Structure formats: structure tokens, C-alpha cells
Amino acid sequence: MRQVFITARGGPEKLALREAPDPQPQGDQLRIRVAASGINFADILARKGLYPDAPKLPCVVGYEVSGTVDAAGPQANAAWVGKEVFALTRFGGYADCVCVPQAQAFEKPAALTHAQAATLPVNYLTAWQLLVAMGGLKSGESVLIHNAGGGVGLAAIDIARHFGARIYGTASAAKHEFLKQRGLHAALDYTRGDWLAELMSLTEDRGVELVLDPLGGAHWKKSYRALRATGRLGMFGVSTATASGLPGPLKLLSIGLGMPWFNPVALMNRNRAVFGVNLGHLWHEVGKIRAWMECLLAGVTEGWVRPHVDREFPLAQAGEAQAYIEARRNLGKVVLTI
Ligand SMILES: NC(=O)c1ccc[n+]([C@@H]2O[C@H](COP(=O)([O-])OP(=O)(O)OC[C@H]3O[C@@H](n4cnc5c(N)ncnc54)[C@H](OP(=O)(O)O)[C@@H]3O)[C@@H](O)[C@H]2O)c1
């Protein structure tokens, strides 16, 4: 098989394609011949040495694939063999072949291409956990989605739209028109001006019931200020760590120093809630993951889950694909195809 390794901490040139023998599925694992592999921001953080969950280098990252099962382990259900599936992978997804526990695999809807199916696991499950499972979004509420033009952002727009919410989003100006077509009611350009002042003016100083914030550090303080009474802040990433000019781990230190400390009495008196989401720490809750995915697959059938692939790159061009995202050029998901 062919795998893309992060060979050392650094830029996209640290990614290298290497050959290895095909893996044999163990226990309840399925072996998937990969057709498409989703790229996530965490993969970029891992290459930069900013992702604590990443395996030791050299390593193969990649949290999701879509492809065809060609072998099953001794404890797996052999009926999976030959099926087209998409799956969550606990690393190893940047490859043309990978083994996963069968509980992490789902039958691919026939209506979706492999590239589209590879957008479902991380982006849509994260957005569902933020908006529905933990954010408790209800019809008529309003939500602010930061990084609205990213993979999670587009998934969140689909789900929030389905729940009948009013949707605000921050993104670079060039993405606004597309995001409005996808269902955003108002787009805020955080690169110019103060998005909080704009949001408060748009909401007649009330703020919103839910904020999804993957920016981290001091941004979480600002997002907290955007909440109206009964509001919830969902924190799920530290994108801004990559933008800091500081070297290596100092980037994380600066994020840490800017973070808010939430006072329970203040939360109580202001009727607010804060919560965190890390899908990569839910491997022991696969029952919940499967239930959420069933809802999302119903959304595919009903048409409100609309997987959007911005660009496909060949596996060998994983470095170029990551550089494209780092340059903030992507509008939704970027996928590696075999
Ligand atoms: N906790 C979890 O379980 C979980 C799961 C998935 C993702 N995440 C986090 O959610 C965030 C978004 O992930 P994603 O996969 O949706 O991202 P993505 O598709 O890779 O989107 C990247 C977009 O984010 C914006 N951005 C903001 N700050 C950036 C920076 N410093 N460098 C580059 N781009 C930046 C850019 O758009 P604009 O220029 O328009 O702002 C860029 O196009 C990341 O922080 C990721 O780690 C967390």
C-alpha cells in the first residue's frame, strides 16, 4: 500500500509518500481500499507539532476515509466484504488502504461519491455534537458559526438550517456569497472591523443563543460576550495557534495564556453555559457516534445534509492540499483521492 507520512515537524514538504506491505485486518477490523480520504485542520496542526493527540513521528495521520471493504478480521462480520463504506479512522487515513474496527464503518449512501462520503465523518459529526448533542439548538434560536467557510462550518450551516435557526457566520469576505447561498443569514468579515460589534448591531444588542468557536485562546472570551441569556458557547479548536508568529510550542503557550477562566457563579447569574467538544476523544462512545450518524444519513436521504467537496488532490499531493487549506483558500472540504 501507499501511505503519506509526516516525516518531521515543519511545512508541507515534510509529507512524503512511502510504500508498505498491505495491513491484515485483526480482530473485528475491516480492511478498506481507500478511494477518498478527508483532510482535517488537525492534520496540519499535527505536522506543525501543535496537536497533542498525534502519534509519534514519523506517522500517518488521517481521521476519515471512503472506499470498499476487501477483507474482514476473524471477529468481524464477513458480510461487510465488497461493500462501499465510509469510516472514521484513528489515524492512518492518508493511505490507499487502512484497517478500522467495524463499529467505525458505515455503508456509503449510493447517492454520494466517495469524495462526498469522506466529508461526513469528522465535519458532520463534530457539527452535530456541537449544535445538537451538546448545544441543544432549537428552532427560532440564533447561532454564530466561526470559520463558517471551513469543513465543519459548512456542515454546521446544513444542520442549523435544518433545525430552523437564524445563522450568523464569520469568514473571509470572498466566501460570503457562497455561504449565503448555503443558508447563512448574515456573514461577518472578521478580517476587517469588529465582528462582535457587527453581530450585536444585527441582533439589537441581544447576542445569540449558541456560538461555535474553533479559534481558541482570547477568541473564546470574545465569543462568550456574544451570548444572550440562555446562551451556550461550544469550544472545539485552536485554529489561531497556527497564525501566531511564535516558534513551536510557544504558539500553544500564547493560546493558553489568552484563555478565559469561567466563574460558575457568573455563569449562573448570567444564565450561560460553556462546553467543549473533541471528537477524537470519543472512541469509547461509539454507540453515540453511530446514533448521530444515523440522523445525518437520514439527512442525506432527505436532502438537508449536502456534502460539499471544494477540491480533490491526488494522494501524492497531500502537501499541496494542506498548503491550500493553510492559505485559507478552501471553501469547505478538501479531499485526497486515489
Ligand atoms: N474538536 C473537534 O472534535 C474538532 C473536529 C473538527 C475540527 N475541529 C477544529 O475546527 C476548526 C476548523 O476545522 P475544519 O476542518 O472545518 O477547517 P478547514 O476546513 O480546514 O477550514 C480552514 C478555514 O478556517 C479559517 N481559518 C481560521 N483561522 C485560520 C488559520 N489560522 N489558518 C488557516 N485557516 C484559518 C480559514 O477560513 P477563513 O479565512 O474564511 O476564516 C480556512 O479556510 C479547526 O480548528 C479544527 O482543529 C475540531
PDBQT file of the ligand as one rigid body, heavy atoms in Angstrom, charges set to zero:
ROOT
HETATM    1  N1  LIG A 401     -12.684  19.298  18.451  1.00  0.00    +0.000 N 
HETATM    2  C1  LIG A 401     -13.031  18.574  17.411  1.00  0.00    +0.000 C 
HETATM    3  O1  LIG A 401     -13.531  17.460  17.547  1.00  0.00    +0.000 OA
HETATM    4  C2  LIG A 401     -12.800  19.150  16.033  1.00  0.00    +0.000 A 
HETATM    5  C3  LIG A 401     -13.211  18.430  14.901  1.00  0.00    +0.000 A 
HETATM    6  C4  LIG A 401     -13.025  19.010  13.636  1.00  0.00    +0.000 A 
HETATM    7  C5  LIG A 401     -12.413  20.267  13.532  1.00  0.00    +0.000 A 
HETATM    8  N2  LIG A 401     -12.009  20.901  14.664  1.00  0.00    +0.000 N 
HETATM    9  C6  LIG A 401     -11.376  22.224  14.578  1.00  0.00    +0.000 C 
HETATM   10  O2  LIG A 401     -12.244  23.090  13.893  1.00  0.00    +0.000 OA
HETATM   11  C7  LIG A 401     -11.503  24.046  13.155  1.00  0.00    +0.000 C 
HETATM   12  C8  LIG A 401     -11.991  24.042  11.721  1.00  0.00    +0.000 C 
HETATM   13  O3  LIG A 401     -11.727  22.774  11.162  1.00  0.00    +0.000 OA
HETATM   14  P1  LIG A 401     -12.124  22.476   9.662  1.00  0.00    +0.000 P 
HETATM   15  O4  LIG A 401     -11.640  21.089   9.353  1.00  0.00    +0.000 OA
HETATM   16  O5  LIG A 401     -13.524  22.841   9.436  1.00  0.00    +0.000 OA
HETATM   17  O6  LIG A 401     -11.220  23.540   8.948  1.00  0.00    +0.000 OA
HETATM   18  P2  LIG A 401     -10.919  23.748   7.440  1.00  0.00    +0.000 P 
HETATM   19  O7  LIG A 401     -11.961  23.196   6.578  1.00  0.00    +0.000 OA
HETATM   20  O8  LIG A 401      -9.524  23.314   7.285  1.00  0.00    +0.000 OA
HETATM   21  O9  LIG A 401     -11.035  25.332   7.319  1.00  0.00    +0.000 OA
HETATM   22  C9  LIG A 401      -9.985  26.178   7.418  1.00  0.00    +0.000 C 
HETATM   23  C10 LIG A 401     -10.594  27.571   7.365  1.00  0.00    +0.000 C 
HETATM   24  O10 LIG A 401     -10.506  28.121   8.664  1.00  0.00    +0.000 OA
HETATM   25  C11 LIG A 401     -10.262  29.511   8.560  1.00  0.00    +0.000 C 
HETATM   26  N3  LIG A 401      -9.146  29.836   9.466  1.00  0.00    +0.000 N 
HETATM   27  C12 LIG A 401      -9.262  30.481  10.635  1.00  0.00    +0.000 A 
HETATM   28  N4  LIG A 401      -8.083  30.614  11.225  1.00  0.00    +0.000 NA
HETATM   29  C13 LIG A 401      -7.190  30.028  10.418  1.00  0.00    +0.000 A 
HETATM   30  C14 LIG A 401      -5.781  29.865  10.465  1.00  0.00    +0.000 A 
HETATM   31  N5  LIG A 401      -5.068  30.322  11.485  1.00  0.00    +0.000 N 
HETATM   32  N6  LIG A 401      -5.163  29.230   9.456  1.00  0.00    +0.000 NA
HETATM   33  C15 LIG A 401      -5.863  28.751   8.415  1.00  0.00    +0.000 A 
HETATM   34  N7  LIG A 401      -7.195  28.878   8.340  1.00  0.00    +0.000 NA
HETATM   35  C16 LIG A 401      -7.860  29.528   9.305  1.00  0.00    +0.000 A 
HETATM   36  C17 LIG A 401      -9.997  29.811   7.115  1.00  0.00    +0.000 C 
HETATM   37  O11 LIG A 401     -11.149  30.405   6.567  1.00  0.00    +0.000 OA
HETATM   38  P3  LIG A 401     -11.409  31.977   6.639  1.00  0.00    +0.000 P 
HETATM   39  O12 LIG A 401     -10.192  32.636   6.080  1.00  0.00    +0.000 OA
HETATM   40  O13 LIG A 401     -12.637  32.170   5.863  1.00  0.00    +0.000 OA
HETATM   41  O14 LIG A 401     -11.628  32.302   8.083  1.00  0.00    +0.000 OA
HETATM   42  C18 LIG A 401      -9.775  28.458   6.467  1.00  0.00    +0.000 C 
HETATM   43  O15 LIG A 401     -10.234  28.410   5.134  1.00  0.00    +0.000 OA
HETATM   44  C19 LIG A 401     -10.025  23.678  13.368  1.00  0.00    +0.000 C 
HETATM   45  O16 LIG A 401      -9.531  24.429  14.453  1.00  0.00    +0.000 OA
HETATM   46  C20 LIG A 401     -10.095  22.224  13.768  1.00  0.00    +0.000 C 
HETATM   47  O17 LIG A 401      -8.989  21.811  14.506  1.00  0.00    +0.000 OA
HETATM   48  C21 LIG A 401     -12.194  20.369  15.898  1.00  0.00    +0.000 A 
ENDROOT
TORSDOF 0
